[in-house]
Amino acid sequence: MKKFILVLNLGSTTTKVALFRDLNCHIVKTYSHDKELISQGINEQKAVRYDTIIQFLNESNVNPEEISIVAARGGLLQPVEGGTYLVNDDMLNDLTSGKYGEHASNLSGILAAEFAGNYNIEAVITDPVVVDELSVQAQYTGIEGIRRTSIFHALNQKAVARKYASSAGKNYEDLNLIVIHMGGGITVGAHHLGRVIDVNNGLNGDGPMSPTRAGSLPAAGLLKYIDRNNLSHQEFNKLISKKGGLLSHLNTEDVRDITADIDNGDAHSAEVLEAMAFQIGKEIGAKAAVLHGEIDQIIFTGGVSYSEYVMDLIKPYISFLAPVTVYPGELEMEALAYGAYTVEQDRSLLKTYKAEVSHD
């Protein structure tokens, strides 16, 4: 009897796997991988990562035949609207080729499709990081030929938005919310009646600095820095997406270590963390303007929101705008299970991914 939803969430260093009965988590485990494996390309990691999934099922005493559907974290794809998508050939080709970028999250959909094919079931993804519901105005920049694109923590942002709406006895689609995910990257989204009409690109140099990302940078200063340090494109991308923010200033991205240093009198650490809070508050203010000041709730989530020190730094900048709710951590596994469960109950909600047609 098929009774479980298998949830896959592959990150750069871990494989997180869960089993849900309907919307109730039966078991969840996180497996860490060694540096030798994660230093390889995603296609070279496939076999070991797939074996990890089978290991999880064996440890859970669950036969693969008991699984009804696989729910996977979405990877780097072409921009799509929010929702749950079938992992079809078009999606699999884009994930495997790395057409829109290589990231460990691509493996979630790839391995979900492999598992689903082996057991004649469906694999789906929900709210991938490339969800793009930006308003036309939000897409514009000051240079023709350069457009703002949407890359953010769509899965968790929409999950906590729905959780808040449910707790308030309302529908997500009836609310104006500002949602802030604070993890290794920080994204601030303006949610207008169920659509994220403006959000900073949390990966490629936009918005507030974060534990590992640079955020927005002065263009002239950036060009001088690149010339002075003779950076290649690859080195530059690594600088803004993996070696920026708190890590660049303080040689650590761990907010717990930083606050401990502050408690011991480290004034520089205090100044840097206050600067990050300032930038987050400023970004929230910008999203308030996008929503014309009509904000039902401001919602914080992600690992950094566990820090009361950081939250106390941010709140004075934004508390006059709307009430604040904090959901520390993330709800990604629950959100993936929810997406799969809803399309099992109502097939009309299942969306189809179509590859972009090349005009070469």
C-alpha positions as CSV (number, residue, x, y, z in Angstrom):
1,M,0.0,0.0,0.0
2,K,1.4,3.4,-1.0
3,K,1.2,5.7,2.0
4,F,4.3,7.9,2.2
5,I,5.5,11.1,0.5
6,L,9.3,11.0,0.1
7,V,10.9,14.4,0.5
8,L,14.4,15.3,-0.8
9,N,16.2,18.5,0.0
10,L,19.9,18.3,-1.2
11,G,22.2,21.1,-0.2
12,S,25.8,21.8,-1.0
13,T,27.1,19.7,2.0
14,T,24.1,17.6,3.1
15,T,21.3,15.4,1.9
16,K,18.1,15.9,3.9
17,V,15.5,13.2,3.5
18,A,12.0,12.8,5.1
19,L,8.9,10.6,5.0
20,F,5.5,12.2,5.4
21,R,2.1,10.5,5.9
22,D,-0.2,13.1,4.4
23,L,1.1,16.3,6.1
24,N,2.5,14.6,9.2
25,C,6.3,14.0,9.3
26,H,7.0,10.4,10.0
27,I,10.8,10.7,10.1
28,V,13.4,13.1,8.9
29,K,17.2,12.7,8.8
30,T,20.1,14.9,7.6
31,Y,23.3,13.2,6.2
32,S,26.5,15.2,6.0
33,H,29.0,14.5,3.2
34,D,32.7,14.7,3.2
35,K,34.7,17.3,1.4
36,E,35.9,14.9,-1.3
37,L,32.4,14.3,-2.5
38,I,31.1,17.8,-2.4
39,S,34.1,19.1,-4.2
40,Q,33.0,17.1,-7.3
41,G,30.5,18.2,-9.9
42,I,26.8,17.5,-9.2
43,N,26.7,14.7,-11.8
44,E,29.7,13.0,-10.1
45,Q,27.8,13.1,-6.8
46,K,24.7,11.3,-8.1
47,A,25.4,7.7,-7.2
48,V,26.5,8.4,-3.6
49,R,23.6,10.8,-3.0
50,Y,21.1,8.2,-4.4
51,D,22.6,5.5,-2.2
52,T,22.0,7.9,0.8
53,I,18.3,8.0,0.0
54,I,18.1,4.2,-0.2
55,Q,20.1,4.0,3.1
56,F,17.5,6.3,4.7
57,L,14.6,4.1,3.6
58,N,16.4,1.0,4.9
59,E,17.1,2.7,8.2
60,S,13.4,3.8,8.4
61,N,12.2,0.2,7.6
62,V,10.2,1.5,4.7
63,N,9.9,-0.3,1.4
64,P,10.2,2.0,-1.7
65,E,6.9,0.4,-3.0
66,E,5.1,2.2,-0.1
67,I,5.9,5.6,-1.5
68,S,3.2,7.4,-3.6
69,I,5.1,10.5,-4.8
70,V,8.5,12.2,-4.4
71,A,8.7,15.8,-3.5
72,A,12.0,17.5,-4.3
73,R,13.6,20.9,-3.7
74,G,13.7,22.9,-6.9
75,G,17.0,23.8,-8.5
76,L,18.3,26.4,-10.9
77,L,15.8,26.6,-13.7
78,Q,14.3,29.2,-16.0
79,P,12.0,31.7,-14.1
80,V,8.6,30.2,-13.2
81,E,5.6,31.3,-11.2
82,G,5.1,29.8,-7.7
83,G,3.5,26.4,-7.4
84,T,4.1,22.7,-7.8
85,Y,5.6,21.3,-11.0
86,L,6.0,17.8,-12.4
87,V,9.6,16.8,-12.9
88,N,9.3,16.2,-16.7
89,D,11.9,15.7,-19.4
90,D,12.2,19.4,-20.0
91,M,13.0,20.1,-16.4
92,L,15.3,17.2,-16.1
93,N,17.3,18.3,-19.1
94,D,17.7,21.9,-17.7
95,L,18.7,20.6,-14.2
96,T,21.2,18.0,-15.6
97,S,22.8,20.4,-18.2
98,G,23.2,23.2,-15.7
99,K,21.8,25.5,-18.3
100,Y,20.8,28.1,-15.6
101,G,23.6,27.3,-13.2
102,E,25.0,24.4,-11.2
103,H,23.9,23.9,-7.6
104,A,23.5,20.9,-5.4
105,S,19.7,21.7,-5.3
106,N,19.6,20.6,-8.9
107,L,20.3,17.1,-7.7
108,S,17.1,17.0,-5.7
109,G,15.0,17.0,-8.9
110,I,17.4,14.7,-10.8
111,L,17.5,12.0,-8.1
112,A,13.7,12.4,-7.5
113,A,13.1,11.7,-11.2
114,E,15.5,8.7,-11.0
115,F,13.8,7.2,-7.9
116,A,10.3,7.9,-9.4
117,G,11.2,6.2,-12.6
118,N,12.5,3.1,-10.8
119,Y,9.2,2.8,-8.9
120,N,6.7,4.1,-11.5
121,I,5.5,7.1,-9.5
122,E,5.7,10.9,-10.0
123,A,8.3,13.4,-8.8
124,V,7.4,17.0,-8.2
125,I,9.1,20.3,-7.1
126,T,7.5,23.2,-5.3
127,D,8.4,26.9,-5.3
128,P,12.0,26.7,-6.6
129,V,14.5,29.5,-5.9
130,V,13.8,30.9,-9.4
131,V,10.1,31.7,-8.7
132,D,9.6,35.0,-10.5
133,E,6.5,37.0,-9.8
134,L,8.2,40.4,-10.0
135,S,6.1,43.3,-11.1
136,V,7.2,44.9,-14.4
137,Q,8.4,48.0,-12.4
138,A,10.6,45.8,-10.2
139,Q,12.4,44.2,-13.2
140,Y,13.8,47.5,-14.5
141,T,17.3,48.8,-13.9
142,G,18.9,52.0,-15.1
143,I,20.6,50.3,-18.0
144,E,18.7,48.9,-21.1
145,G,19.6,45.3,-21.5
146,I,20.0,44.6,-17.8
147,R,17.0,43.4,-15.9
148,R,16.5,42.4,-12.3
149,T,15.9,38.7,-11.8
150,S,14.2,36.8,-9.0
151,I,16.4,34.4,-7.0
152,F,15.3,34.0,-3.4
153,H,14.2,31.6,-0.7
154,A,10.8,31.1,-2.4
155,L,10.0,27.8,-0.8
156,N,10.5,28.9,2.8
157,Q,9.2,32.4,2.3
158,K,5.9,31.2,0.9
159,A,5.7,28.4,3.5
160,V,6.0,30.8,6.5
161,A,3.6,33.3,4.8
162,R,1.0,30.5,4.5
163,K,1.7,29.5,8.1
164,Y,1.1,33.0,9.3
165,A,-2.1,33.3,7.2
166,S,-3.4,30.1,8.7
167,S,-2.7,31.2,12.2
168,A,-4.5,34.4,11.6
169,G,-7.5,32.6,10.1
170,K,-6.9,34.2,6.7
171,N,-5.8,33.2,3.2
172,Y,-2.3,34.0,2.0
173,E,-3.8,35.3,-1.2
174,D,-5.7,38.0,0.8
175,L,-2.7,39.5,2.6
176,N,0.1,41.9,2.1
177,L,3.2,40.6,3.9
178,I,6.9,41.4,4.1
179,V,8.9,38.2,4.6
180,I,12.6,38.1,5.5
181,H,14.6,34.9,5.2
182,M,17.9,35.2,7.1
183,G,20.3,32.4,6.4
184,G,23.6,32.3,4.6
185,G,21.9,34.7,2.2
186,I,19.2,37.2,3.1
187,T,16.1,37.9,1.0
188,V,13.4,40.3,1.7
189,G,10.1,39.8,-0.2
190,A,7.0,41.9,-0.7
191,H,4.1,39.5,-0.9
192,H,1.1,41.1,-2.4
193,L,-2.0,39.0,-2.4
194,G,-0.1,35.7,-2.9
195,R,2.5,36.9,-5.3
196,V,6.1,38.1,-4.5
197,I,6.0,41.3,-6.6
198,D,9.5,42.5,-5.4
199,V,12.4,40.7,-3.8
200,N,16.2,41.2,-3.8
201,N,18.2,38.6,-5.6
202,G,19.8,36.9,-2.6
203,L,22.6,35.2,-4.6
204,N,24.1,37.7,-7.1
205,G,24.8,40.9,-5.3
206,D,21.5,42.6,-4.3
207,G,19.9,43.7,-1.1
208,P,21.5,43.6,2.4
209,M,24.8,41.9,3.1
210,S,24.4,38.6,4.8
211,P,26.6,36.0,6.6
212,T,28.2,35.0,3.3
213,R,26.9,37.3,0.6
214,A,28.0,40.8,-0.3
215,G,24.6,42.3,-1.1
216,S,24.3,45.6,-3.1
217,L,27.7,47.3,-3.8
218,P,28.7,50.7,-5.2
219,A,29.3,50.0,-8.9
220,A,32.4,52.3,-9.2
221,G,34.0,50.9,-6.1
222,L,33.3,47.4,-7.3
223,L,35.0,47.9,-10.6
224,K,38.0,49.4,-8.9
225,Y,38.2,46.4,-6.6
226,I,38.0,43.9,-9.5
227,D,40.8,45.8,-11.4
228,R,42.9,46.1,-8.3
229,N,42.7,42.4,-7.4
230,N,42.6,41.2,-11.1
231,L,39.6,39.0,-10.4
232,S,38.3,36.5,-13.0
233,H,34.5,36.2,-13.5
234,Q,34.6,33.0,-11.4
235,E,36.5,34.6,-8.6
236,F,34.2,37.6,-8.6
237,N,31.1,35.4,-8.4
238,K,32.6,33.5,-5.5
239,L,33.4,36.8,-3.7
240,I,29.9,38.1,-3.8
241,S,28.0,34.9,-3.3
242,K,30.2,32.8,-1.0
243,K,32.9,35.0,0.6
244,G,31.1,38.3,1.2
245,G,29.2,39.8,4.1
246,L,30.1,38.9,7.6
247,L,32.6,36.4,6.4
248,S,34.5,39.1,4.5
249,H,34.6,41.5,7.4
250,L,35.0,39.1,10.4
251,N,36.4,35.8,8.9
252,T,33.3,33.9,10.1
253,E,29.7,33.6,9.0
254,D,28.5,32.1,12.3
255,V,26.3,34.7,14.1
256,R,26.7,32.8,17.4
257,D,30.4,33.2,17.3
258,I,30.1,36.9,16.4
259,T,27.7,37.7,19.2
260,A,30.0,35.8,21.6
261,D,32.8,38.1,20.5
262,I,30.6,41.1,21.1
263,D,29.8,39.9,24.6
264,N,33.6,39.8,25.2
265,G,33.9,43.5,24.1
266,D,34.7,43.2,20.4
267,A,33.6,46.6,19.1
268,H,34.4,45.9,15.4
269,S,32.1,42.8,15.4
270,A,29.4,44.9,17.0
271,E,29.7,47.6,14.3
272,V,29.6,45.0,11.4
273,L,26.5,43.2,12.8
274,E,24.8,46.6,13.4
275,A,25.6,47.5,9.8
276,M,23.9,44.3,8.6
277,A,20.8,45.0,10.7
278,F,20.8,48.6,9.3
279,Q,20.8,47.2,5.7
280,I,18.1,44.7,6.5
281,G,15.9,47.4,8.0
282,K,16.4,49.6,5.0
283,E,15.4,46.8,2.6
284,I,12.3,46.2,4.6
285,G,11.5,49.9,4.4
286,A,11.8,49.7,0.6
287,K,9.4,46.8,0.4
288,A,7.0,48.8,2.6
289,A,7.0,51.5,-0.1
290,V,6.3,48.8,-2.8
291,L,3.2,47.8,-0.8
292,H,2.1,51.4,-0.4
293,G,2.5,51.0,3.4
294,E,-0.4,48.5,3.5
295,I,1.3,45.7,5.4
296,D,-0.6,43.1,7.4
297,Q,2.5,41.5,9.0
298,I,6.3,41.4,8.8
299,I,7.6,37.9,9.1
300,F,11.2,36.8,9.9
301,T,12.5,33.2,9.2
302,G,15.8,31.4,8.6
303,G,18.6,30.3,10.9
304,V,19.8,33.9,11.8
305,S,16.3,34.7,13.2
306,Y,17.1,32.5,16.2
307,S,19.5,35.2,17.3
308,E,17.7,37.6,19.7
309,Y,20.6,39.9,19.5
310,V,20.2,40.3,15.7
311,M,16.4,40.6,16.0
312,D,16.8,43.3,18.7
313,L,19.1,45.3,16.3
314,I,16.6,45.1,13.4
315,K,13.3,45.8,15.2
316,P,13.8,49.5,15.9
317,Y,14.1,50.2,12.2
318,I,10.8,48.5,11.3
319,S,8.5,48.1,14.3
320,F,6.5,51.2,13.3
321,L,5.6,49.7,10.0
322,A,3.6,46.6,11.1
323,P,3.5,43.8,13.7
324,V,6.4,41.4,13.6
325,T,6.2,37.6,13.7
326,V,9.3,35.3,13.9
327,Y,9.4,31.7,12.7
328,P,13.1,30.7,13.3
329,G,14.6,28.1,11.1
330,E,12.9,26.8,8.0
331,L,9.8,24.9,6.9
332,E,11.2,23.6,3.7
333,M,10.5,19.9,4.2
334,E,7.0,20.6,5.3
335,A,6.5,22.9,2.3
336,L,7.7,20.3,-0.1
337,A,5.4,17.7,1.4
338,Y,2.5,20.2,1.3
339,G,3.1,20.8,-2.4
340,A,3.1,17.1,-3.2
341,Y,0.0,16.4,-1.0
342,T,-2.1,19.1,-2.5
343,V,-1.5,17.9,-6.1
344,E,-2.3,14.4,-5.1
345,Q,-5.6,15.7,-3.8
346,D,-6.3,18.0,-6.7
347,R,-4.5,17.3,-10.0
348,S,-5.6,20.6,-11.4
349,L,-3.0,22.3,-9.2
350,L,-0.1,20.4,-10.9
351,K,1.8,22.7,-13.3
352,T,3.9,21.8,-16.3
353,Y,7.5,23.1,-16.8
354,K,8.4,24.0,-20.4
355,A,11.9,24.5,-21.5
356,E,12.8,27.8,-23.1
357,V,12.9,27.5,-26.9
358,S,16.3,28.4,-28.3
359,H,16.4,30.9,-31.1
360,D,20.0,30.2,-32.2
